[in-house]
Amino acid sequence: MDESAIPVNRMVELPEETRQFLAGLSRDDVATLRTGLPIIRAIIGFATVTKWLAIASFGILGGVVMFGESVMKIVSWFRQ
């Protein structure tokens, strides 16, 4: 979209459905969208971090279990 164009000409490039949605917004709706978008971005970013923390936790847990089993096998070799 051409940012230097006046707003009426910029809206022409948008799909019809988007223009109808934007035309139906009140000033309060626009204010709500402006305050809500950063919150939604933060939630999405936090969800991504949380997903990778969960994956890493399961990986560490699996690694610790496998390491413990290996240590128990080696200790049993020396006890025989």
Sine and cosine of phi, psi and omega as CSV:
sin_phi,cos_phi,sin_psi,cos_psi,sin_omega,cos_omega
0.00,0.00,0.64,-0.77,0.01,-1.00
-0.99,0.16,0.94,-0.33,-0.05,-1.00
-0.95,0.31,-0.35,0.94,-0.02,-1.00
-1.00,0.10,-0.19,0.98,-0.01,-1.00
-0.96,0.29,0.43,-0.90,0.07,-1.00
-0.93,0.36,0.46,-0.89,-0.14,-0.99
-0.80,0.60,-0.59,0.81,-0.03,-1.00
-0.90,0.44,-0.66,0.75,-0.01,-1.00
-0.96,0.28,-0.48,0.88,0.05,-1.00
-0.93,0.36,-0.59,0.81,-0.03,-1.00
-0.93,0.37,-0.38,0.93,-0.02,-1.00
-0.89,0.45,-0.52,0.86,-0.04,-1.00
-0.97,0.25,-0.28,0.96,-0.03,-1.00
-0.98,0.20,0.43,-0.90,0.07,-1.00
-0.90,0.44,0.44,-0.90,-0.05,-1.00
-0.85,0.53,-0.67,0.74,-0.01,-1.00
-0.87,0.49,-0.66,0.76,0.01,-1.00
-0.92,0.39,-0.67,0.74,0.02,-1.00
-0.89,0.46,-0.64,0.77,0.03,-1.00
-0.91,0.41,-0.64,0.76,0.03,-1.00
-0.89,0.46,-0.74,0.67,-0.03,-1.00
-0.92,0.40,-0.55,0.83,0.00,-1.00
-0.92,0.39,-0.46,0.89,-0.04,-1.00
-1.00,0.06,-0.03,1.00,-0.04,-1.00
-0.99,0.14,0.63,-0.78,0.11,-0.99
-1.00,-0.06,0.08,-1.00,0.02,-1.00
-0.88,0.47,-0.62,0.79,0.02,-1.00
-0.91,0.41,-0.62,0.78,0.03,-1.00
-0.89,0.46,-0.68,0.73,0.01,-1.00
-0.90,0.44,-0.68,0.74,0.02,-1.00
-0.89,0.45,-0.65,0.76,0.03,-1.00
-0.90,0.44,-0.68,0.73,0.03,-1.00
-0.89,0.46,-0.66,0.75,-0.02,-1.00
-0.91,0.41,-0.59,0.81,0.03,-1.00
-0.98,0.18,-0.50,0.87,-0.07,-1.00
-0.99,0.17,-0.50,0.86,-0.06,-1.00
-0.88,0.48,-0.70,0.71,0.05,-1.00
-0.89,0.46,-0.55,0.83,0.03,-1.00
-0.92,0.40,-0.69,0.73,0.01,-1.00
-0.90,0.44,-0.66,0.75,0.05,-1.00
-0.87,0.49,-0.66,0.75,0.01,-1.00
-0.91,0.42,-0.65,0.76,0.01,-1.00
-0.90,0.44,-0.68,0.73,0.01,-1.00
-0.90,0.44,-0.68,0.73,0.04,-1.00
-0.89,0.45,-0.66,0.75,0.02,-1.00
-0.92,0.40,-0.60,0.80,0.02,-1.00
-0.89,0.45,-0.63,0.77,0.02,-1.00
-0.90,0.44,-0.71,0.71,0.02,-1.00
-0.90,0.44,-0.69,0.73,-0.01,-1.00
-0.89,0.46,-0.65,0.76,0.02,-1.00
-0.86,0.50,-0.73,0.69,-0.02,-1.00
-0.95,0.33,-0.50,0.86,0.10,-1.00
-0.91,0.41,-0.64,0.76,0.03,-1.00
-0.91,0.42,-0.69,0.72,0.01,-1.00
-0.89,0.46,-0.69,0.73,0.01,-1.00
-0.91,0.42,-0.63,0.78,0.01,-1.00
-0.89,0.46,-0.70,0.71,0.03,-1.00
-0.90,0.43,-0.61,0.79,0.04,-1.00
-0.90,0.43,-0.68,0.73,0.02,-1.00
-0.91,0.41,-0.68,0.73,0.02,-1.00
-0.86,0.50,-0.72,0.69,0.04,-1.00
-0.88,0.47,-0.65,0.76,0.02,-1.00
-0.90,0.43,-0.65,0.76,0.02,-1.00
-0.91,0.41,-0.67,0.74,0.02,-1.00
-0.89,0.45,-0.72,0.70,0.00,-1.00
-0.90,0.44,-0.63,0.77,0.02,-1.00
-0.91,0.42,-0.68,0.74,0.02,-1.00
-0.88,0.47,-0.67,0.74,0.04,-1.00
-0.90,0.44,-0.65,0.76,0.01,-1.00
-0.91,0.42,-0.67,0.74,0.02,-1.00
-0.90,0.44,-0.66,0.75,0.02,-1.00
-0.90,0.44,-0.61,0.79,0.04,-1.00
-0.90,0.44,-0.70,0.71,-0.03,-1.00
-0.91,0.42,-0.66,0.75,0.03,-1.00
-0.90,0.44,-0.62,0.79,0.02,-1.00
-0.92,0.38,-0.45,0.89,0.05,-1.00
-0.91,0.41,-0.63,0.77,-0.06,-1.00
-0.98,0.19,-0.35,0.94,0.00,-1.00
-0.98,0.17,-0.33,0.95,-0.05,-1.00
-0.98,0.21,0.00,0.00,0.00,0.00
